[in-house]
Amino acid sequence: MHNLRATPHAQVALQRRRIDVTVREVLGGSAERTKVWDAAVAMAPSYAAFQSMTERALPVIALEGALDS
């Protein structure tokens, strides 16, 4: 997470395509963070187990970029 905070630009691969993205942290206490966190836990319940092992909120990031048609 420290690297993404320092340089919030990255490239991801999705179905053999490379997509330039900007990374931003979804801050705690927001409705957006709750929605994203709940979706992540639904896909990977182990996230909830990891969260229960610490008092700090685990970081949630959003990748914002453009997909070409």
Predicted model as a PDB file, atoms N, CA, C, CB and O in Angstrom, pLDDT in the B-factor column:
MODEL        1                                                                  
ATOM      1  N   MET A   1       0.819  -1.193   0.000  1.00 77.00           N  
ATOM      2  CA  MET A   1       0.000   0.000   0.000  1.00 77.00           C  
ATOM      3  C   MET A   1       0.864   1.258   0.000  1.00 77.00           C  
ATOM      4  CB  MET A   1      -0.932  -0.003   1.201  1.00 77.00           C  
ATOM      5  O   MET A   1       0.492   2.268  -0.599  1.00 77.00           O  
ATOM      6  N   HIS A   2       2.023   1.200   0.675  1.00 82.00           N  
ATOM      7  CA  HIS A   2       2.893   2.381   0.714  1.00 82.00           C  
ATOM      8  C   HIS A   2       3.353   2.777  -0.688  1.00 82.00           C  
ATOM      9  CB  HIS A   2       4.112   2.117   1.611  1.00 82.00           C  
ATOM     10  O   HIS A   2       3.428   3.965  -1.003  1.00 82.00           O  
ATOM     11  N   ASN A   3       3.659   1.795  -1.525  1.00 86.00           N  
ATOM     12  CA  ASN A   3       4.086   2.096  -2.896  1.00 86.00           C  
ATOM     13  C   ASN A   3       2.973   2.765  -3.684  1.00 86.00           C  
ATOM     14  CB  ASN A   3       4.533   0.821  -3.610  1.00 86.00           C  
ATOM     15  O   ASN A   3       3.224   3.696  -4.450  1.00 86.00           O  
ATOM     16  N   LEU A   4       1.750   2.298  -3.500  1.00 84.00           N  
ATOM     17  CA  LEU A   4       0.626   2.883  -4.234  1.00 84.00           C  
ATOM     18  C   LEU A   4       0.317   4.291  -3.748  1.00 84.00           C  
ATOM     19  CB  LEU A   4      -0.613   2.004  -4.096  1.00 84.00           C  
ATOM     20  O   LEU A   4      -0.110   5.140  -4.531  1.00 84.00           O  
ATOM     21  N   ARG A   5       0.530   4.541  -2.471  1.00 86.00           N  
ATOM     22  CA  ARG A   5       0.336   5.903  -1.962  1.00 86.00           C  
ATOM     23  C   ARG A   5       1.408   6.836  -2.525  1.00 86.00           C  
ATOM     24  CB  ARG A   5       0.370   5.918  -0.413  1.00 86.00           C  
ATOM     25  O   ARG A   5       1.122   7.987  -2.855  1.00 86.00           O  
ATOM     26  N   ALA A   6       2.628   6.344  -2.631  1.00 88.00           N  
ATOM     27  CA  ALA A   6       3.737   7.166  -3.123  1.00 88.00           C  
ATOM     28  C   ALA A   6       3.611   7.441  -4.623  1.00 88.00           C  
ATOM     29  CB  ALA A   6       5.074   6.479  -2.830  1.00 88.00           C  
ATOM     30  O   ALA A   6       3.905   8.545  -5.082  1.00 88.00           O  
ATOM     31  N   THR A   7       3.180   6.448  -5.371  1.00 89.00           N  
ATOM     32  CA  THR A   7       3.037   6.563  -6.828  1.00 89.00           C  
ATOM     33  C   THR A   7       1.690   5.974  -7.217  1.00 89.00           C  
ATOM     34  CB  THR A   7       4.212   5.837  -7.584  1.00 89.00           C  
ATOM     35  O   THR A   7       1.591   4.776  -7.483  1.00 89.00           O  
ATOM     36  N   PRO A   8       0.659   6.798  -7.253  1.00 91.00           N  
ATOM     37  CA  PRO A   8      -0.688   6.268  -7.456  1.00 91.00           C  
ATOM     38  C   PRO A   8      -1.062   5.950  -8.905  1.00 91.00           C  
ATOM     39  CB  PRO A   8      -1.662   7.233  -6.921  1.00 91.00           C  
ATOM     40  O   PRO A   8      -2.237   5.975  -9.270  1.00 91.00           O  
ATOM     41  N   HIS A   9      -0.063   5.656  -9.717  1.00 92.00           N  
ATOM     42  CA  HIS A   9      -0.332   5.257 -11.099  1.00 92.00           C  
ATOM     43  C   HIS A   9       0.209   3.853 -11.284  1.00 92.00           C  
ATOM     44  CB  HIS A   9       0.311   6.254 -12.129  1.00 92.00           C  
ATOM     45  O   HIS A   9       1.324   3.543 -10.864  1.00 92.00           O  
ATOM     46  N   ALA A  10      -0.580   3.019 -11.908  1.00 91.00           N  
ATOM     47  CA  ALA A  10      -0.182   1.620 -12.092  1.00 91.00           C  
ATOM     48  C   ALA A  10      -0.742   1.121 -13.409  1.00 91.00           C  
ATOM     49  CB  ALA A  10      -0.674   0.730 -10.911  1.00 91.00           C  
ATOM     50  O   ALA A  10      -1.471   1.826 -14.107  1.00 91.00           O  
ATOM     51  N   GLN A  11      -0.390  -0.095 -13.727  1.00 92.00           N  
ATOM     52  CA  GLN A  11      -0.915  -0.756 -14.914  1.00 92.00           C  
ATOM     53  C   GLN A  11      -1.378  -2.138 -14.485  1.00 92.00           C  
ATOM     54  CB  GLN A  11       0.158  -0.836 -16.065  1.00 92.00           C  
ATOM     55  O   GLN A  11      -0.656  -2.855 -13.792  1.00 92.00           O  
ATOM     56  N   VAL A  12      -2.581  -2.509 -14.898  1.00 92.00           N  
ATOM     57  CA  VAL A  12      -3.111  -3.829 -14.584  1.00 92.00           C  
ATOM     58  C   VAL A  12      -3.370  -4.583 -15.877  1.00 92.00           C  
ATOM     59  CB  VAL A  12      -4.405  -3.724 -13.741  1.00 92.00           C  
ATOM     60  O   VAL A  12      -3.574  -3.986 -16.934  1.00 92.00           O  
ATOM     61  N   ALA A  13      -3.359  -5.899 -15.775  1.00 93.00           N  
ATOM     62  CA  ALA A  13      -3.672  -6.743 -16.923  1.00 93.00           C  
ATOM     63  C   ALA A  13      -5.059  -7.325 -16.706  1.00 93.00           C  
ATOM     64  CB  ALA A  13      -2.602  -7.875 -17.117  1.00 93.00           C  
ATOM     65  O   ALA A  13      -5.358  -7.874 -15.645  1.00 93.00           O  
ATOM     66  N   LEU A  14      -5.891  -7.200 -17.713  1.00 87.00           N  
ATOM     67  CA  LEU A  14      -7.258  -7.711 -17.659  1.00 87.00           C  
ATOM     68  C   LEU A  14      -7.573  -8.343 -19.005  1.00 87.00           C  
ATOM     69  CB  LEU A  14      -8.285  -6.577 -17.309  1.00 87.00           C  
ATOM     70  O   LEU A  14      -7.652  -7.658 -20.025  1.00 87.00           O  
ATOM     71  N   GLN A  15      -7.750  -9.651 -18.994  1.00 89.00           N  
ATOM     72  CA  GLN A  15      -8.052 -10.388 -20.220  1.00 89.00           C  
ATOM     73  C   GLN A  15      -7.073 -10.032 -21.339  1.00 89.00           C  
ATOM     74  CB  GLN A  15      -9.487 -10.103 -20.668  1.00 89.00           C  
ATOM     75  O   GLN A  15      -7.474  -9.635 -22.433  1.00 89.00           O  
ATOM     76  N   ARG A  16      -5.785 -10.183 -21.039  1.00 91.00           N  
ATOM     77  CA  ARG A  16      -4.693  -9.951 -21.998  1.00 91.00           C  
ATOM     78  C   ARG A  16      -4.532  -8.497 -22.427  1.00 91.00           C  
ATOM     79  CB  ARG A  16      -4.915 -10.788 -23.215  1.00 91.00           C  
ATOM     80  O   ARG A  16      -3.793  -8.209 -23.369  1.00 91.00           O  
ATOM     81  N   ARG A  17      -5.204  -7.592 -21.756  1.00 90.00           N  
ATOM     82  CA  ARG A  17      -5.055  -6.170 -22.068  1.00 90.00           C  
ATOM     83  C   ARG A  17      -4.392  -5.478 -20.888  1.00 90.00           C  
ATOM     84  CB  ARG A  17      -6.434  -5.513 -22.394  1.00 90.00           C  
ATOM     85  O   ARG A  17      -4.630  -5.835 -19.734  1.00 90.00           O  
ATOM     86  N   ARG A  18      -3.572  -4.503 -21.178  1.00 93.00           N  
ATOM     87  CA  ARG A  18      -2.956  -3.703 -20.130  1.00 93.00           C  
ATOM     88  C   ARG A  18      -3.720  -2.382 -20.033  1.00 93.00           C  
ATOM     89  CB  ARG A  18      -1.432  -3.461 -20.417  1.00 93.00           C  
ATOM     90  O   ARG A  18      -3.971  -1.713 -21.036  1.00 93.00           O  
ATOM     91  N   ILE A  19      -4.076  -2.033 -18.819  1.00 93.00           N  
ATOM     92  CA  ILE A  19      -4.882  -0.840 -18.594  1.00 93.00           C  
ATOM     93  C   ILE A  19      -4.156   0.055 -17.598  1.00 93.00           C  
ATOM     94  CB  ILE A  19      -6.307  -1.209 -18.080  1.00 93.00           C  
ATOM     95  O   ILE A  19      -3.793  -0.391 -16.509  1.00 93.00           O  
ATOM     96  N   ASP A  20      -3.944   1.311 -17.967  1.00 94.00           N  
ATOM     97  CA  ASP A  20      -3.370   2.286 -17.050  1.00 94.00           C  
ATOM     98  C   ASP A  20      -4.457   2.718 -16.069  1.00 94.00           C  
ATOM     99  CB  ASP A  20      -2.783   3.516 -17.822  1.00 94.00           C  
ATOM    100  O   ASP A  20      -5.576   3.039 -16.468  1.00 94.00           O  
ATOM    101  N   VAL A  21      -4.113   2.722 -14.787  1.00 94.00           N  
ATOM    102  CA  VAL A  21      -5.076   3.088 -13.761  1.00 94.00           C  
ATOM    103  C   VAL A  21      -4.459   4.096 -12.798  1.00 94.00           C  
ATOM    104  CB  VAL A  21      -5.559   1.842 -13.001  1.00 94.00           C  
ATOM    105  O   VAL A  21      -3.239   4.197 -12.662  1.00 94.00           O  
ATOM    106  N   THR A  22      -5.324   4.823 -12.148  1.00 93.00           N  
ATOM    107  CA  THR A  22      -4.950   5.674 -11.030  1.00 93.00           C  
ATOM    108  C   THR A  22      -5.520   5.020  -9.785  1.00 93.00           C  
ATOM    109  CB  THR A  22      -5.473   7.153 -11.207  1.00 93.00           C  
ATOM    110  O   THR A  22      -6.665   4.569  -9.773  1.00 93.00           O  
ATOM    111  N   VAL A  23      -4.714   4.975  -8.747  1.00 93.00           N  
ATOM    112  CA  VAL A  23      -5.093   4.310  -7.510  1.00 93.00           C  
ATOM    113  C   VAL A  23      -5.495   5.366  -6.490  1.00 93.00           C  
ATOM    114  CB  VAL A  23      -3.934   3.427  -6.969  1.00 93.00           C  
ATOM    115  O   VAL A  23      -4.839   6.399  -6.357  1.00 93.00           O  
ATOM    116  N   ARG A  24      -6.580   5.096  -5.774  1.00 92.00           N  
ATOM    117  CA  ARG A  24      -6.938   5.965  -4.655  1.00 92.00           C  
ATOM    118  C   ARG A  24      -7.455   5.104  -3.521  1.00 92.00           C  
ATOM    119  CB  ARG A  24      -7.999   7.025  -5.074  1.00 92.00           C  
ATOM    120  O   ARG A  24      -8.070   4.060  -3.740  1.00 92.00           O  
ATOM    121  N   GLU A  25      -7.197   5.553  -2.320  1.00 92.00           N  
ATOM    122  CA  GLU A  25      -7.678   4.834  -1.151  1.00 92.00           C  
ATOM    123  C   GLU A  25      -9.127   5.226  -0.891  1.00 92.00           C  
ATOM    124  CB  GLU A  25      -6.792   5.127   0.090  1.00 92.00           C  
ATOM    125  O   GLU A  25      -9.473   6.407  -0.930  1.00 92.00           O  
ATOM    126  N   VAL A  26      -9.963   4.243  -0.630  1.00 93.00           N  
ATOM    127  CA  VAL A  26     -11.355   4.483  -0.275  1.00 93.00           C  
ATOM    128  C   VAL A  26     -11.378   4.625   1.242  1.00 93.00           C  
ATOM    129  CB  VAL A  26     -12.316   3.318  -0.782  1.00 93.00           C  
ATOM    130  O   VAL A  26     -11.160   3.656   1.969  1.00 93.00           O  
ATOM    131  N   LEU A  27     -11.640   5.818   1.704  1.00 90.00           N  
ATOM    132  CA  LEU A  27     -11.454   6.139   3.110  1.00 90.00           C  
ATOM    133  C   LEU A  27     -12.537   5.561   4.012  1.00 90.00           C  
ATOM    134  CB  LEU A  27     -11.406   7.620   3.282  1.00 90.00           C  
ATOM    135  O   LEU A  27     -13.698   5.430   3.626  1.00 90.00           O  
ATOM    136  N   GLY A  28     -12.117   5.221   5.224  1.00 85.00           N  
ATOM    137  CA  GLY A  28     -13.011   4.649   6.220  1.00 85.00           C  
ATOM    138  C   GLY A  28     -14.135   5.589   6.594  1.00 85.00           C  
ATOM    139  O   GLY A  28     -13.988   6.810   6.542  1.00 85.00           O  
ATOM    140  N   GLY A  29     -15.247   5.012   6.969  1.00 87.00           N  
ATOM    141  CA  GLY A  29     -16.394   5.798   7.379  1.00 87.00           C  
ATOM    142  C   GLY A  29     -17.293   6.234   6.237  1.00 87.00           C  
ATOM    143  O   GLY A  29     -18.370   6.779   6.477  1.00 87.00           O  
ATOM    144  N   SER A  30     -16.875   6.007   4.998  1.00 91.00           N  
ATOM    145  CA  SER A  30     -17.699   6.425   3.867  1.00 91.00           C  
ATOM    146  C   SER A  30     -18.614   5.285   3.423  1.00 91.00           C  
ATOM    147  CB  SER A  30     -16.812   6.888   2.693  1.00 91.00           C  
ATOM    148  O   SER A  30     -18.310   4.108   3.623  1.00 91.00           O  
ATOM    149  N   ALA A  31     -19.719   5.655   2.829  1.00 95.00           N  
ATOM    150  CA  ALA A  31     -20.644   4.648   2.292  1.00 95.00           C  
ATOM    151  C   ALA A  31     -19.963   3.848   1.190  1.00 95.00           C  
ATOM    152  CB  ALA A  31     -21.933   5.316   1.752  1.00 95.00           C  
ATOM    153  O   ALA A  31     -20.211   2.650   1.045  1.00 95.00           O  
ATOM    154  N   GLU A  32     -19.103   4.507   0.411  1.00 95.00           N  
ATOM    155  CA  GLU A  32     -18.391   3.812  -0.666  1.00 95.00           C  
ATOM    156  C   GLU A  32     -17.494   2.714  -0.094  1.00 95.00           C  
ATOM    157  CB  GLU A  32     -17.551   4.811  -1.495  1.00 95.00           C  
ATOM    158  O   GLU A  32     -17.466   1.602  -0.620  1.00 95.00           O  
ATOM    159  N   ARG A  33     -16.756   3.023   0.989  1.00 95.00           N  
ATOM    160  CA  ARG A  33     -15.866   2.026   1.571  1.00 95.00           C  
ATOM    161  C   ARG A  33     -16.662   0.834   2.091  1.00 95.00           C  
ATOM    162  CB  ARG A  33     -15.033   2.645   2.702  1.00 95.00           C  
ATOM    163  O   ARG A  33     -16.264  -0.314   1.898  1.00 95.00           O  
ATOM    164  N   THR A  34     -17.766   1.102   2.739  1.00 94.00           N  
ATOM    165  CA  THR A  34     -18.604   0.018   3.255  1.00 94.00           C  
ATOM    166  C   THR A  34     -19.077  -0.876   2.109  1.00 94.00           C  
ATOM    167  CB  THR A  34     -19.816   0.588   4.031  1.00 94.00           C  
ATOM    168  O   THR A  34     -19.031  -2.101   2.220  1.00 94.00           O  
ATOM    169  N   LYS A  35     -19.525  -0.281   1.030  1.00 95.00           N  
ATOM    170  CA  LYS A  35     -20.009  -1.037  -0.122  1.00 95.00           C  
ATOM    171  C   LYS A  35     -18.898  -1.886  -0.737  1.00 95.00           C  
ATOM    172  CB  LYS A  35     -20.586  -0.088  -1.174  1.00 95.00           C  
ATOM    173  O   LYS A  35     -19.102  -3.063  -1.037  1.00 95.00           O  
ATOM    174  N   VAL A  36     -17.715  -1.282  -0.924  1.00 94.00           N  
ATOM    175  CA  VAL A  36     -16.596  -2.004  -1.528  1.00 94.00           C  
ATOM    176  C   VAL A  36     -16.103  -3.099  -0.587  1.00 94.00           C  
ATOM    177  CB  VAL A  36     -15.445  -1.035  -1.873  1.00 94.00           C  
ATOM    178  O   VAL A  36     -15.837  -4.218  -1.026  1.00 94.00           O  
ATOM    179  N   TRP A  37     -15.979  -2.788   0.704  1.00 95.00           N  
ATOM    180  CA  TRP A  37     -15.521  -3.782   1.676  1.00 95.00           C  
ATOM    181  C   TRP A  37     -16.488  -4.971   1.714  1.00 95.00           C  
ATOM    182  CB  TRP A  37     -15.390  -3.147   3.085  1.00 95.00           C  
ATOM    183  O   TRP A  37     -16.051  -6.122   1.685  1.00 95.00           O  
ATOM    184  N   ASP A  38     -17.773  -4.707   1.776  1.00 96.00           N  
ATOM    185  CA  ASP A  38     -18.762  -5.797   1.814  1.00 96.00           C  
ATOM    186  C   ASP A  38     -18.678  -6.665   0.564  1.00 96.00           C  
ATOM    187  CB  ASP A  38     -20.181  -5.228   1.958  1.00 96.00           C  
ATOM    188  O   ASP A  38     -18.805  -7.887   0.653  1.00 96.00           O  
ATOM    189  N   ALA A  39     -18.468  -6.058  -0.587  1.00 96.00           N  
ATOM    190  CA  ALA A  39     -18.335  -6.831  -1.832  1.00 96.00           C  
ATOM    191  C   ALA A  39     -17.061  -7.676  -1.800  1.00 96.00           C  
ATOM    192  CB  ALA A  39     -18.321  -5.887  -3.064  1.00 96.00           C  
ATOM    193  O   ALA A  39     -17.066  -8.826  -2.238  1.00 96.00           O  
ATOM    194  N   ALA A  40     -15.972  -7.105  -1.283  1.00 95.00           N  
ATOM    195  CA  ALA A  40     -14.716  -7.851  -1.202  1.00 95.00           C  
ATOM    196  C   ALA A  40     -14.855  -9.047  -0.261  1.00 95.00           C  
ATOM    197  CB  ALA A  40     -13.575  -6.933  -0.729  1.00 95.00           C  
ATOM    198  O   ALA A  40     -14.387 -10.141  -0.576  1.00 95.00           O  
ATOM    199  N   VAL A  41     -15.491  -8.843   0.884  1.00 97.00           N  
ATOM    200  CA  VAL A  41     -15.683  -9.935   1.846  1.00 97.00           C  
ATOM    201  C   VAL A  41     -16.608 -11.006   1.265  1.00 97.00           C  
ATOM    202  CB  VAL A  41     -16.262  -9.393   3.174  1.00 97.00           C  
ATOM    203  O   VAL A  41     -16.422 -12.192   1.538  1.00 97.00           O  
ATOM    204  N   ALA A  42     -17.592 -10.607   0.477  1.00 97.00           N  
ATOM    205  CA  ALA A  42     -18.484 -11.587  -0.153  1.00 97.00           C  
ATOM    206  C   ALA A  42     -17.709 -12.480  -1.118  1.00 97.00           C  
ATOM    207  CB  ALA A  42     -19.633 -10.875  -0.896  1.00 97.00           C  
ATOM    208  O   ALA A  42     -18.000 -13.670  -1.235  1.00 97.00           O  
ATOM    209  N   MET A  43     -16.716 -11.905  -1.813  1.00 96.00           N  
ATOM    210  CA  MET A  43     -15.913 -12.684  -2.759  1.00 96.00           C  
ATOM    211  C   MET A  43     -14.795 -13.457  -2.059  1.00 96.00           C  
ATOM    212  CB  MET A  43     -15.318 -11.765  -3.822  1.00 96.00           C  
ATOM    213  O   MET A  43     -14.406 -14.534  -2.510  1.00 96.00           O  
ATOM    214  N   ALA A  44     -14.282 -12.911  -0.965  1.00 97.00           N  
ATOM    215  CA  ALA A  44     -13.158 -13.538  -0.248  1.00 97.00           C  
ATOM    216  C   ALA A  44     -13.383 -13.392   1.257  1.00 97.00           C  
ATOM    217  CB  ALA A  44     -11.786 -12.893  -0.669  1.00 97.00           C  
ATOM    218  O   ALA A  44     -12.867 -12.463   1.878  1.00 97.00           O  
ATOM    219  N   PRO A  45     -14.153 -14.312   1.841  1.00 96.00           N  
ATOM    220  CA  PRO A  45     -14.483 -14.204   3.270  1.00 96.00           C  
ATOM    221  C   PRO A  45     -13.273 -14.140   4.196  1.00 96.00           C  
ATOM    222  CB  PRO A  45     -15.330 -15.364   3.670  1.00 96.00           C  
ATOM    223  O   PRO A  45     -13.393 -13.698   5.339  1.00 96.00           O  
ATOM    224  N   SER A  46     -12.120 -14.570   3.723  1.00 96.00           N  
ATOM    225  CA  SER A  46     -10.927 -14.506   4.565  1.00 96.00           C  
ATOM    226  C   SER A  46     -10.547 -13.066   4.912  1.00 96.00           C  
ATOM    227  CB  SER A  46      -9.760 -15.192   3.869  1.00 96.00           C  
ATOM    228  O   SER A  46      -9.856 -12.840   5.905  1.00 96.00           O  
ATOM    229  N   TYR A  47     -10.985 -12.091   4.115  1.00 95.00           N  
ATOM    230  CA  TYR A  47     -10.710 -10.691   4.459  1.00 95.00           C  
ATOM    231  C   TYR A  47     -11.300 -10.340   5.815  1.00 95.00           C  
ATOM    232  CB  TYR A  47     -11.270  -9.751   3.384  1.00 95.00           C  
ATOM    233  O   TYR A  47     -10.677  -9.621   6.596  1.00 95.00           O  
ATOM    234  N   ALA A  48     -12.484 -10.835   6.096  1.00 96.00           N  
ATOM    235  CA  ALA A  48     -13.111 -10.564   7.397  1.00 96.00           C  
ATOM    236  C   ALA A  48     -12.285 -11.179   8.517  1.00 96.00           C  
ATOM    237  CB  ALA A  48     -14.558 -11.114   7.436  1.00 96.00           C  
ATOM    238  O   ALA A  48     -12.156 -10.585   9.588  1.00 96.00           O  
ATOM    239  N   ALA A  49     -11.724 -12.360   8.284  1.00 96.00           N  
ATOM    240  CA  ALA A  49     -10.863 -12.992   9.286  1.00 96.00           C  
ATOM    241  C   ALA A  49      -9.610 -12.157   9.510  1.00 96.00           C  
ATOM    242  CB  ALA A  49     -10.482 -14.421   8.854  1.00 96.00           C  
ATOM    243  O   ALA A  49      -9.198 -11.953  10.652  1.00 96.00           O  
ATOM    244  N   PHE A  50      -8.996 -11.670   8.427  1.00 95.00           N  
ATOM    245  CA  PHE A  50      -7.817 -10.817   8.565  1.00 95.00           C  
ATOM    246  C   PHE A  50      -8.167  -9.559   9.360  1.00 95.00           C  
ATOM    247  CB  PHE A  50      -7.251 -10.439   7.176  1.00 95.00           C  
ATOM    248  O   PHE A  50      -7.410  -9.148  10.239  1.00 95.00           O  
ATOM    249  N   GLN A  51      -9.309  -8.952   9.053  1.00 95.00           N  
ATOM    250  CA  GLN A  51      -9.718  -7.727   9.746  1.00 95.00           C  
ATOM    251  C   GLN A  51      -9.901  -7.977  11.237  1.00 95.00           C  
ATOM    252  CB  GLN A  51     -11.016  -7.178   9.143  1.00 95.00           C  
ATOM    253  O   GLN A  51      -9.585  -7.113  12.054  1.00 95.00           O  
ATOM    254  N   SER A  52     -10.409  -9.153  11.595  1.00 96.00           N  
ATOM    255  CA  SER A  52     -10.653  -9.443  13.014  1.00 96.00           C  
ATOM    256  C   SER A  52      -9.354  -9.601  13.808  1.00 96.00           C  
ATOM    257  CB  SER A  52     -11.489 -10.710  13.147  1.00 96.00           C  
ATOM    258  O   SER A  52      -9.381  -9.606  15.039  1.00 96.00           O  
ATOM    259  N   MET A  53      -8.225  -9.728  13.120  1.00 97.00           N  
ATOM    260  CA  MET A  53      -6.933  -9.914  13.786  1.00 97.00           C  
ATOM    261  C   MET A  53      -6.225  -8.596  14.102  1.00 97.00           C  
ATOM    262  CB  MET A  53      -6.035 -10.769  12.925  1.00 97.00           C  
ATOM    263  O   MET A  53      -5.139  -8.604  14.682  1.00 97.00           O  
ATOM    264  N   THR A  54      -6.819  -7.480  13.732  1.00 96.00           N  
ATOM    265  CA  THR A  54      -6.169  -6.188  13.967  1.00 96.00           C  
ATOM    266  C   THR A  54      -7.207  -5.139  14.338  1.00 96.00           C  
ATOM    267  CB  THR A  54      -5.374  -5.739  12.722  1.00 96.00           C  
ATOM    268  O   THR A  54      -8.390  -5.271  14.023  1.00 96.00           O  
ATOM    269  N   GLU A  55      -6.740  -4.096  15.013  1.00 95.00           N  
ATOM    270  CA  GLU A  55      -7.643  -3.006  15.369  1.00 95.00           C  
ATOM    271  C   GLU A  55      -7.709  -1.942  14.269  1.00 95.00           C  
ATOM    272  CB  GLU A  55      -7.202  -2.369  16.685  1.00 95.00           C  
ATOM    273  O   GLU A  55      -8.671  -1.178  14.195  1.00 95.00           O  
ATOM    274  N   ARG A  56      -6.688  -1.898  13.420  1.00 93.00           N  
ATOM    275  CA  ARG A  56      -6.686  -0.897  12.353  1.00 93.00           C  
ATOM    276  C   ARG A  56      -7.567  -1.382  11.204  1.00 93.00           C  
ATOM    277  CB  ARG A  56      -5.236  -0.616  11.854  1.00 93.00           C  
ATOM    278  O   ARG A  56      -7.745  -2.584  11.006  1.00 93.00           O  
ATOM    279  N   ALA A  57      -8.104  -0.445  10.465  1.00 91.00           N  
ATOM    280  CA  ALA A  57      -8.905  -0.809   9.289  1.00 91.00           C  
ATOM    281  C   ALA A  57      -7.970  -1.201   8.157  1.00 91.00           C  
ATOM    282  CB  ALA A  57      -9.837   0.366   8.853  1.00 91.00           C  
ATOM    283  O   ALA A  57      -7.032  -0.469   7.840  1.00 91.00           O  
ATOM    284  N   LEU A  58      -8.218  -2.338   7.554  1.00 93.00           N  
ATOM    285  CA  LEU A  58      -7.424  -2.747   6.400  1.00 93.00           C  
ATOM    286  C   LEU A  58      -7.699  -1.775   5.256  1.00 93.00           C  
ATOM    287  CB  LEU A  58      -7.751  -4.220   5.980  1.00 93.00           C  
ATOM    288  O   LEU A  58      -8.838  -1.342   5.076  1.00 93.00           O  
ATOM    289  N   PRO A  59      -6.682  -1.430   4.488  1.00 92.00           N  
ATOM    290  CA  PRO A  59      -6.889  -0.471   3.408  1.00 92.00           C  
ATOM    291  C   PRO A  59      -7.731  -1.060   2.277  1.00 92.00           C  
ATOM    292  CB  PRO A  59      -5.548  -0.001   2.865  1.00 92.00           C  
ATOM    293  O   PRO A  59      -7.646  -2.246   1.956  1.00 92.00           O  
ATOM    294  N   VAL A  60      -8.532  -0.199   1.699  1.00 93.00           N  
ATOM    295  CA  VAL A  60      -9.335  -0.549   0.524  1.00 93.00           C  
ATOM    296  C   VAL A  60      -8.944   0.450  -0.555  1.00 93.00           C  
ATOM    297  CB  VAL A  60     -10.905  -0.516   0.829  1.00 93.00           C  
ATOM    298  O   VAL A  60      -8.942   1.659  -0.320  1.00 93.00           O  
ATOM    299  N   ILE A  61      -8.615  -0.058  -1.736  1.00 91.00           N  
ATOM    300  CA  ILE A  61      -8.227   0.842  -2.819  1.00 91.00           C  
ATOM    301  C   ILE A  61      -9.172   0.691  -3.999  1.00 91.00           C  
ATOM    302  CB  ILE A  61      -6.783   0.571  -3.258  1.00 91.00           C  
ATOM    303  O   ILE A  61      -9.782  -0.357  -4.213  1.00 91.00           O  
ATOM    304  N   ALA A  62      -9.269   1.762  -4.747  1.00 91.00           N  
ATOM    305  CA  ALA A  62     -10.050   1.766  -5.984  1.00 91.00           C  
ATOM    306  C   ALA A  62      -9.080   2.014  -7.130  1.00 91.00           C  
ATOM    307  CB  ALA A  62     -11.194   2.855  -5.951  1.00 91.00           C  
ATOM    308  O   ALA A  62      -8.183   2.851  -7.030  1.00 91.00           O  
ATOM    309  N   LEU A  63      -9.269   1.288  -8.205  1.00 91.00           N  
ATOM    310  CA  LEU A  63      -8.484   1.474  -9.414  1.00 91.00           C  
ATOM    311  C   LEU A  63      -9.384   2.162 -10.432  1.00 91.00           C  
ATOM    312  CB  LEU A  63      -7.925   0.108  -9.963  1.00 91.00           C  
ATOM    313  O   LEU A  63     -10.415   1.623 -10.834  1.00 91.00           O  
ATOM    314  N   GLU A  64      -8.988   3.335 -10.835  1.00 92.00           N  
ATOM    315  CA  GLU A  64      -9.801   4.094 -11.775  1.00 92.00           C  
ATOM    316  C   GLU A  64      -9.050   4.208 -13.091  1.00 92.00           C  
ATOM    317  CB  GLU A  64     -10.150   5.497 -11.211  1.00 92.00           C  
ATOM    318  O   GLU A  64      -7.918   4.690 -13.132  1.00 92.00           O  
ATOM    319  N   GLY A  65      -9.687   3.763 -14.161  1.00 87.00           N  
ATOM    320  CA  GLY A  65      -9.058   3.812 -15.467  1.00 87.00           C  
ATOM    321  C   GLY A  65     -10.101   3.686 -16.560  1.00 87.00           C  
ATOM    322  O   GLY A  65     -11.300   3.587 -16.299  1.00 87.00           O  
ATOM    323  N   ALA A  66      -9.618   3.693 -17.776  1.00 69.00           N  
ATOM    324  CA  ALA A  66     -10.522   3.608 -18.914  1.00 69.00           C  
ATOM    325  C   ALA A  66     -10.356   2.261 -19.593  1.00 69.00           C  
ATOM    326  CB  ALA A  66     -10.266   4.756 -19.912  1.00 69.00           C  
ATOM    327  O   ALA A  66      -9.237   1.782 -19.778  1.00 69.00           O  
ATOM    328  N   LEU A  67     -11.456   1.662 -19.956  1.00 65.00           N  
ATOM    329  CA  LEU A  67     -11.466   0.438 -20.746  1.00 65.00           C  
ATOM    330  C   LEU A  67     -11.842   0.786 -22.174  1.00 65.00           C  
ATOM    331  CB  LEU A  67     -12.447  -0.610 -20.153  1.00 65.00           C  
ATOM    332  O   LEU A  67     -12.874   1.412 -22.416  1.00 65.00           O  
ATOM    333  N   ASP A  68     -11.007   0.383 -23.115  1.00 56.00           N  
ATOM    334  CA  ASP A  68     -11.333   0.594 -24.520  1.00 56.00           C  
ATOM    335  C   ASP A  68     -12.349  -0.424 -24.957  1.00 56.00           C  
ATOM    336  CB  ASP A  68     -10.079   0.515 -25.401  1.00 56.00           C  
ATOM    337  O   ASP A  68     -12.347  -1.553 -24.466  1.00 56.00           O  
ATOM    338  N   SER A  69     -13.208  -0.055 -25.858  1.00 45.00           N  
ATOM    339  CA  SER A  69     -14.219  -0.999 -26.364  1.00 45.00           C  
ATOM    340  C   SER A  69     -13.615  -1.969 -27.329  1.00 45.00           C  
ATOM    341  CB  SER A  69     -15.365  -0.264 -27.033  1.00 45.00           C  
ATOM    342  O   SER A  69     -14.315  -2.835 -27.854  1.00 45.00           O  
TER     343      SER A  69                                                      
ENDMDL                                                                          
END                                                                             
